[in-house]
Amino acid sequence: MEKLQVQLSTILNMLNMKVFRVLLFSLIGVIMYAAMYSNVKPEKLDLSLFSVAEQTIRSPVTIEDKESTEDSRRDAIEQVKDVYIVKREYTQNRVDLITSIFGSVAEVNNEAKKAIEEKKKEAAGSDGGTRPVPVEIPVNERLEKLKTKLTENETKNLSDQVFTALLEALPEELSIAQDLTVTAINNVMSSRIPADEVENAKKRVEEELKYSSLDSSLRPAVIELGRYAIVQNEFYDPQATEELRQQASDGVEPVKILEGQILVDEGQLISRDIYRQLQLVGLLESENSYRPFIGLAMMVSLVLFALYHIFNDMKSDVKKQKYLLIFSIIFISSILLMKLLSLFGELDYSEIGYLFPAAMGAMLIKILIDERLALFQVAVLAICGTIIFNEDITGTLNVTTGIYILASGLAGIMFLQKQNQRSKILQAGLFVSVVNLIVIFSILLLRNSHYSGLEYGFFTLVAFLSGVSSAVLTIGLLPFFEAGFGILSTLRMIELSNPNHPLLRKILTEAPGTYHHSVMVANLSEAACEAIGANGLLARVGCYYHDIGKTKRPQFFIENQINMENPHDKLPALTSKNIIIAHAADGAEMLKKHKMPKEIIDIAEQHHGTTLLKFFYYKAKQSGLEVKEEDFRYPGPKPQTKESAVVGIADSVEAAVRSLSHPTHEQIETLVQKIIADRLQDGQLSECDITLKELNTVSETLCETLKGIFHSRIEYPEMNKQKVKQA
């Protein structure tokens, strides 16, 4: 063990050098990367076009199939029919046209009638009415006049027979013809008339007018007018069509190859489309993907960066290097154990990750270092677990196993939050087992899958084994870390505070006064240390052993001199001085012999610092001896930590207050302040990092605690009678 401690000491000294710390961080990163390398490496399949698949192949990722998406969009666009709109105004336009033609015919006939009447009047006035007057104007003249009133389009597309028939019709017939024609046009053009249906529409008008009550001489003209009036009223709308096509294209969801989707079944022929999909998801040998490796390197770098800053924030360089080495050993061991378990995943044990003792590392780091680093370790292990235990799952991340590891580790940390006894670790393991079981069953129920009773039994067993193995491994490994690294954990301190410890029994049996004094100082020191944020438990345990050296010569210390004379009354001051001062060195030597933690030894060795043994110094001077003050000082060293400084102050305060017969609150405050001031003036606190503000807090805490101990008591009648009798 001593050889191992020497080797560890050498390693810790090396870690003080930046280059070795960088190498250790690099080692952690390399092990993490190597453990997860095979799990992120894309699966390559030796497949060729039009070959037969030897196994069912699923997609390892979710990715968009852009080519299929474009095909779907083209199909959606092709299914959109052209948009045609009906121009209702065309119906009115054609009705107005026909109405204007009939109006022009009536107008020409009216003009012709007026012209005849005027000629009749002229003939009657000139010769007494004997000159002959024409009955009507010839049709040819009226036709020419009508053509002047119409547009070239009408005169060109309508025959002269139409106009002649209209001009020769009676006004009543013309009115009926107009109404029938307009009605027929409205009826036909109220429906859609595309370009290829114009002729059919003309025929419908013709059929409607053919069986009308018109005169046979007028009917052909009306039919021709009706056919002429019918035109196309449905036209293609390119803008509306394009809008519909765009909407159809936008409405197509991207075609995705989902993670876990079957790309090809066993025995299926690999077509061009399947081959393209295999290539798209990166499952062909021709696909040389390096992206997963870059992603893994980025993740590992992020973990190392966070870890570096966590340790960089630690103030004590000695603890920093020790904690870094402990964390590295635990973390690397957890990663390697995780990787070893994952190898069984190839034997179709897909849920083997649930067997991993996730709480082991968390509990070890919580006990040996601190909770913050334990939480960080759990989070990183959960991330690594999602990758390492991805065997037999589709994709790279096994999220359920990651959740399980995270919950298991957090459960271990939470249970040990206020439970510091070593015996509680096994209880923590059982608590972790229960949490594991709850997490596993919640995951199974969320999957909404059906499992057999045997499978549920398997999950229950692995949950129990994971929690219990975490506790067993923690209990088994804890002594090695404590002994190897000289760590004084909370559990170790509580064990050392057990009254059945051989050294404490030695103090109790051989120096009971010293034992009582140590307990009193422990109460004072613990309260003061906790008030300033120091380690109160360390101060308490250190106080139990700080005067162990007095057991070598217990009768020479006043607290053990019960019903006996003070031997110092018969000894020279120099001899008494040597006996008293030796108890600090003797105590340190005894503690080293029993392989006690260094922190406890330091408190025993430093609690007096280099203070002056005033009583025997002045006694020697009064006896006429020429003495030096340095000869009556403790050899030290001075307190190096806050705990040692507080224990030294509390030790002096307790002894001083106990020497008072009936101490008042004012006397206690004055005494405490005087002792602290003397320590400051004597430079006893110059080598520890305690501040004046903290010393003021220590003073107030000591006074409050002492007032509670030395409070005034009621004297009962029996006590008064006893005092009178004694007097």
C-alpha angles and dihedrals in degrees: 000000000000090000090051091050090052090052092048090049089054091050092049090051089052090051088061085074114081094223093060092047089053090050091052092050089047090051090053090049094048092050092048092048094046092048092054100033097092091045095058096038107114114246111249121206125197097223131148133198115278092009123129118255112240093201141020108270124205129191113260093203143031109247137158117253097216095182093054089045091056091047090052091049092050090050091050091050092048091052091058109098121221113268116238124186128203114229101214092185089070090070092056091044093055092044090052090049094054091043090053091051091053089045092052091050091051091046093052091048091049091050090049090050092051092048090054092050092050091051090051091054092048092051093049093051099048106048106009092270098295095119113095117250123202115250094222142350113266118261093239091061092047090048092054090048091049091052090056089059094049130070123255090251093062095042091049099046098038122067123237089242089067093053093042092052091049092047093050095047122101117254091249092051091046092053092049091047091052093051093048093048095048091048093050092049092050092049095051099039094048086081129062115281111189121189094266093049099053094097092049089051090052089052091052090054090047091051092049094050096039092070096043124119094251123129113271091240092056099039098078090052092050091048091052090049090050093050090047092052095054111092137157113285101173116082135177114257108208095183095052090044091053091049091053091048091051091050090050091049093048091048093061111101115225110265107240133190101221125217107264094018114143109246097178132004124225110277094016121134114248105235125191092264093050091046090052091051092049089052091047094056091045101250098129126091090235089064107089101188119180098167096098091055092051090049091050091049091051092051093049091047091052091052092049091048092053092045091051092053093047092056093038089061092059111105102206112073092198093054091040094061093041093049092045091055093046092048091048093052093048095043096046090046090052092050092048092047089049091051092047091053092047090061088070087061087078087066089066094264092132094169095052089117089074088068093061111113093233095167094057098080092039093054094044093051092043091054099038102036122003144298097255093061091044091056090049091051092050092051093049093046090051090054092047091047092057088059102035094048096048094111114131093011129106112249134014103282125066095198096178093059090047091053090048093052092046094050092045094051093045090050091056092049093046094051092050091048093105101002108096103161117108089228089062092066091077089049087050088054091054090047089051089050091056091048090047091052093049092049093048094048092046089054092048092050092047089055088057090215129142118246131183125242089253091056092049088050090052092052091049091050096050091047090053094044092049093054097042094044089051090056094043093049091046092051091045097047098039096078092051092054093043094048097037096048098029091238119170101209126186090254091051092050092051089051090050090052091060108118089222091068108120094238094048090048088050091055092045095050100035102032109020092165090055089048091054090046090051092051091050092048089047091056092049095045096047093052093047094047093049089049091059096038097256125132104283094182092053090051091050095049091043090054091054089061103027094098098038087120090069090071088075091068106005096165091064092067118079098227089063096046100100116162092347139099121263105256090206089070088072097039130083115254092246092055092047089048092054092049094049096043092046093065092078094052092039090052092050090049093051092048092050090050090055090047094242119174116279092240091060092046091050092054091051091048099041105036092095094036109186095319121154120255090226100180096057093035092059091040089056092048091049089052089061098252120142102232135168121232091228090062090061096049126098112254092238142164100220117243110289098187137042090247093056091047093050092046090052092050093045090048092056093041094051093049092046096048091046089057090061115090099213108003117198126209091255092050091050093050092047092048095049093048091047093052093049091046091050090051091051095047091047090053094239093137097046096101100052129070097241114133132217090248090054091048089054089052090048090052093051093046093049091049092050092048094046092049088056091050099043099039119145117266132212113252111226122213092252090055092051091050090050091052092050091049091049090049 
